[in-house]
């Protein structure tokens, strides 16, 4: 069971890293860069449902911040409530 939780935490933290990279890459790399396109292919399907609900404010997209905080919250809830039950 510990391996399952370890894998889930690995996926959640990996997605957090991709969200940060997906937010910063457009500032650094040109639009046709393969790394930027690859990260966008990973991040955009996760952000798309939230972008339908959260509209940009003054040209700034808050969706990655909201999803990042949501992922942190899910990880915290798992660590706080489910992980102690699995270790017993």
PyMOL commands that set and color helices and strands:
alter all, ss='L'
color gray80, all
select helices_A, chain A and resi 2-28+34-53+63-87
alter helices_A, ss='H'
color red, helices_A
deselect
rebuild
show_as cartoon
